[in-house]
Amino acid sequence: MTRKLFGTDGIRGTANQHPMTAMTAMTVGQAAALHFKRGDHRHRVVIGKDTRLSGYMLENALTAGFVSCGMDVVLAGPVPTPAVAMLTRSLRADFGVMISASHNPYQDNGIKFFGPDGFKLSDQVEEEIEARMATNMAPELPAAKDLGRAKRLDDVVGRYTEFVKQTFPKGRTLDGLKVVLDCANGAAYKVAPEVLWELGADVIKIGVEPNGFNINDGCGSTDTAAMQAAVLAHGADIGIALDGDADRVLISDEKGHLIDGDQLMGLIAADWARSGRLTGGAVVATVMSNLGLEKFLQSEGLDLKRTPVGDRYVVEEMRRSGCNIGGEQSGHIVLGDYSTTGDGLMAGLQVLAVLTANSKSASEVCRLFDPFPQVLKNVRFEGESPLDKPEITQAISDADKRLEGTGRVLIRKSGTEPLIRVMAEGEDETLVSDVVDHLVDLISQAAAA
């Protein structure tokens, strides 16, 4: 069957509207619980969330679904997405759940699952959960005496703080380093400043006053202007911006210049390769990563393996090919030696480790290559995607020919919104812009027809 609820990163939508309703959350909770219940032991699920107001509604609805199926619930409260993956394994839970819409505004929310191994679920498992939701689950529910229980987990911040600190090189500190840290008023607002401070940094905190409505609002990795300005205002050595669930990171150098995920992946990969820590001889990234990253890695004797957009596909390829670094241009970076999913704080620490080892400025260390000119525009549509129309297929083929040998075109449907993403990159910026504008016009006309 085709998934209708699950997209590239779980279920996502506007809070209190289908599919992001309390009823859907309870139903998917029951379906997931019944899918993962195997054996006669007391089953356990971990639930984490970010700081959105709707998190209360979804947390309680999911809890009701799990408990009704005899599943004990461990409530972790506001924690980064990678903390849920870590806790799922650490607590020997049957699976884990994160309630978050990541970098989206507060009106949106999402539900994503982790298996008992801490990895996000495969398309097949998500399809099986969806199929179960469409059935009558009442006969599978346990008797009243076998209902589950729910409890809060103490010192989640302490557990995750120690876990992340262990990824920083032993014997090294951040003493003398001034760091601006933007937590996006999101899930890492407590733990991220604590980690950097305990490692010795002078931390200037912004985006650490969540109120249920201000997550990702003028802050975080999707709006880095405040972080960049704070770096300059405080004379900081570096700026670190996380997103709402802290699985992404972007960096500002001491001059206030932004450094994206492609540069960060290249930096960490080159450092690990030189120290013999890189495995698989490659970095795994999505089709969105810049050609500049690919050329840089080739100059270091490394390959770039590309996957469809979505960190699940990056992780699947990392596991298949034995690579321990992967990620996305957006700053979603997976360090397989430590985590099963993207971890913005952990990736930020690896950048700081390179900085402290080289005694150089962030601008000297972090900017490794000149990106190819890249233009990305979105086309919103209603109903069926216009990409299958013959005139659009032909236009994309013509655009490929125009950039052949000097660049590439990538057209894809968003997995989380009704958008067509039109991207092109190449050596000639004027040609790239012209190609994208022409395709956007044609796709917009087809969508309106």
N, C-alpha and C positions, 0 to 999 in steps of 0.2 A: 504494500500500500504506500501511497504518497503521504508524507507528513503534512498535516494541516496546522497543527499547533506549534510544533518545534521548528525553529529556524536554525541559523548558523550558530547561535549561542543560547540554546534553551528556548523557553517561551517568553515572549516580550510583547508589551502593548501598553496602552493608556490605562492607568489604574482605575478600577471600578467600571471598566468597559470590557466587553468580550475581546480577547480571552482572559484579560487580567482581572478576573473577578474572584470573590471569595468562594463562590460555588465551583469554579474551574479549579482553583487551588486545592480545595478539599478533595475534588474528584481525582485530580492528577496525583495527589498525595496518597489516596487509597490505591490507585492503580500501581504506583511505584512501589508502595509497601508490599502489595501482593506479589509483584514481580520479584522483589528481592528477598522475600521470606523463603528461606530454605533451611530445613532442619528444625529441631525442637528447642534450640537455645533461645534465650531472651534476645530479641532482635532490637537493634539500636540505629537511630538516624541522627545526624548532626544537622542543625539548622543555623545558618548565619545570615546576616542581612547588612545592608548599608543603612544610611540615615534618612531615607525617604519616609514621609508620613505614612504612605500606604504600606510600608513594611509591617506595621502592627497588624493590619487587616490580613495580609497574606501569611504572616507567621502563624497567627492563630488558626486560620483556615487550614493550612498545611498540617499543623499540629493535630487538629481534630481528625483529619483524614488518616494520619499515621496512627494515632492512638486508637481509632476505631478499628484498625486492622491488627491490633495487638503489638504495635511497634512502640518501644520506648523512645522518647524524644529528648535529645540534649540540646538546649537552647544556648547558643554562643553569643547572641546579641550582635551589636555592630562590630564586624571584623572584616578584614580584607578577604576577597575571594580565595586567594591562595591559602589563607589560614584555615578555611573550611576543608580544602583538599588535604592539608596537613593533619588536621584534627580527625578527619574521617579515618585515616590510616592509624594515627597515634592511639585513638580510642577503640580501635578494632570495630568500628561501626560497619553496618551492612551497606550503607551509602550515606552521602551527604547532600545538602541542598544549600544553595546560595540564593537569597532574594535580592536581586539587584538588576538595574538596567544599565549598569556600568557607567558610560560617559554621557548617557542621555539626561535630559532635564528631569526635575522631580516628578512631573506629571506621569512619566512612564515608570514601569517597573518590570521585573522579569523573574523567572524561576529557572535555575540551571542545576543539574544534578551531577554528582560525582559518584563513581562506582566505589566499591570497597578498596580498590587499589589507589584511589585518589585521582584517577583520570576521568575526564568528562566522558559521557556515554557515547557510544557509537550510534550512527544513524539507525542501525538495525534495532538496538535496544529502545531507542526513542520511538520507533515505529511500533514496537511491541507494547510499550506503555500506552501509546495513543489508542491502539486497537483494543486494549483492555478497558479503557475509559468508555468505549462505546458499548460495552456489554453490561449485563446485570451482575454487579459484584456482590449483591446482598447475600447470596448463598455461601460466599467465601468468607464472610465476616465472622469473627470469633464470638464465643459466648461472652456475657457480661463479665464473668470472672477472669477472662483472659485479655481484657483491654490493656492498652499500654499506659505508661505514665510519662509525665513531662517534668523536667527539672532544668534549672539554670546551671551552667558550668562556671565555677569560680575561677578567677585569674586567667581568663583567656588571653588578655594582653600580655601577662607575664610569660605564658607558655610560648606564644608566638614571638615575643621579643627575643627570648633565648634561642629559639629555632633560627631566626634570621641572623642574629649576631654570629652564630657559628659558621656562617658562610663567608664572613670577612676573614682575611688572612690572619692567622694566629700570631700574636706578638706585635701586631701593628695597631695603631690607633688613629683617630681623626683629630688629635690634639693640634690646635693652632689653625684649624680649618673653619672658616665661617661659611655656613650653608643656609641659604633660603629654602625653606621646605613648604610647599603648597599642597595641602591635603584635600583640596576640592570640597571642603565641608562634608567629607564622605567617610567611608568605613575605616580609614587609617588615621583619623584625626587624633586618636590617643596613642596608638602603637608606634607610628612612624617617628614622631618627635622623640619618643622615649628611646628608640633604638639608636638614633643618631647621637643623642645626648650621652647615653651610656658608653658609646664608643669614643667620646671625647670631643665631639664637634660643638662649636658655638652655633646654636640653631635659632634662626629667625623664622618663627612660625606664622603662616597665613593659611586661611581656609580651614581653621580648626574650631569653628563655632557653628556647628550644624543646628538647624532649627526645624528640619523636616521639609523645608521648601527651597533651601539655598544650595543644595548639592549641585556641583558643576556650574553654578551660576556666576559667571564672571571670574572664574578661578579654575584651577586644575589643569590637566594636560590638554583639554579642549579649548581653553582660553588662557593662554600663558602670559598675557600682557602684564598682569599684576605681579607675577613671579619675576619676570624679566626686569620690571621697574624696581622691584624690591632689591634685586641683586645690585643694581647700580646705586640705589639710594643708600644701601648699607655697606657698600664696598665689599660685597661678599665674593668668595672664591668661586662659587658655583651655585646654581639654583636647581632644585629638583621639584617637578610637578607631577603628582599622581592624579589618577582619575577617581571617579566616585567609588569604585570598589577596589582600587589600588592594584589592579592587575596590569596597568599601563604606567609608563614613565616617559617624560621628556625632560631634557636638560637645558639649562642656560649657562653659557660660559660667563666668565667674569666681566665681559664686555656687553652682556645682555643679549647676545646672539643665540638663537634657538638651535638646538641639536636634536635631530629626529631619531626615530628608532633604527633606521638604516645605518646611520653613523655609529650608533651605540652598539648594534650587533657587530659591525665591522671592528670596532675598538676592542670589544670583549673577545671576539674570535681570534684576532691577531695576537692579543696578549696571551690567551690560553694556548694558541698554537706554538708560540715561542717558548712557553714553559712546559710543553708536552702534555697539556691537559685536554686539548681539543680532541674529540673523537669523531670518527667518520670522515675526516678530511674535508668537511663542508659545513656550511650554514644552511639551515632550512628556513625559507621565507616564502611569502605569498607572491602571487602574480603582480601585486601592487608595488613591490620593492623596486627601487630605482636601479636603472642599468649601471649607474655609477658604483653601487655596492658590488654588483657582479664583477665589474672591471677591477675594482680594488682587491677583492678576494682572489681573483685570478693572479694579480701581481704578487700576492702572498703565497701562491701555490695552492690555493683552496678553491673549492667549487661552491656554487650557489644552487641549491635544489629548490624549485618553486612548487607551490601547492595552491589550490583554490583558497579564496579568502576565508578566514576563520581559524582561530588558534587550534581548534580540534584537529583540523587537517594538518596543521604544522606539526603538532605533537604526534599524530599517527605516522607521519613520514619520518620524524626523528626516531621513533621507536623501530620503524622498519629498517632504516638505514644506519642505525647506531650513532647518530649525531647527538651531541649534547648541548648545542646552541641552536635556537630557532626563534622566529618571531615575526612581527609585522612592523611596517613603517610607522604605524601609529604609536609605537612604543610598547606594544604587547610582546614582551621578551620572555622566553622560556629557557631556563637554565636546568637542563635535565639531570645534572649531578645533584641538585638540591630539591627541585620542585617538579610537580606533575603538570603545572599550568603556569600561565604568565604571572610574574611577581614583580611589580614595579619597584618596590622597596629593595628587594634583593638585587635587581639589575642595577639600581642606583648605587648600591654598595660596591658592586664590581667596578663601576666607573670610578668611584672614589678610591678604590684599591689601586687602580692604574695611576690615578693622580698622585697618591701618596708615595707610590714606588718610584715615580719618575721625577718628583720634585719640580714639576713643570705646571704651568697654568692650564686651565681647562681649555682655553682657546688653542693652545699648542698641542694638546693631547687628543682632543675629541673630534677635531675636524680633519678627517683622513682623506676625503676625496671631494671633488666638485660634482654635485649631482647633475645628471642630464636634465635639461629643461623638461618639466612635467606639468601638464595641465589636466585638471580633473573638474568636471562639472556634472551636476545632477539634473535629471529630468523627472519630474513627478508625474505619475500616471494614475488612472483609475481603471478598475476592471482588469482585463487581460493585458499581459505585457506585450508591447508592440515589437519586441525584438524578433519574433518569428515571422513578421511580414516580409515578403520577398524583396520589397524595395529597400528595407533596412539591411537585410542580409547582403544585398548587392553593394550597398553604400559602405558597409564595413569592409567588404572585400576590396573595394576601390581604395579605401583609406589605407589599408595594409600595403597595397602596392605603392602608394605615394611615399610611404615611410620605409619601404623595403631597404634593408642594408644600413639605414641610419637611425632607426627607431622602431617603435611598436605601438599598436593600438590595443586597448583592452576595454571591452564593453561588457558590463555585467549587471544583473539585477541584484539589488540589495537584499540581504537575507533578513533584515530587521524592519525595513520601511518600504513603502510603495515607490521606490526610486530606481531609475536606470542610471548607473554610474558610467560616465563616459571619460575615459582617460587615454592620453597619448603622451609619449615622451620621445625625445630624439635630439640629435645634434643641433638642428635648426629650430630655434624657439618660435619664429614667425610661422614656419610651416606647421609645427605642432599645434599652435593656437588655431590656425586656419582649419586644420583637420578636425579638431574638437568642435569648433563653432559650427562647422558644416554638418557634422553628425548630430549635434544637439538640436539644430533647426529641423532636420529631417525626422528625428525621433519624436520631437515635440509635436510636429504636424501629424505623424502617424498615431501618436497617443490621443490626439484630439479628434481624430477622424471617427 
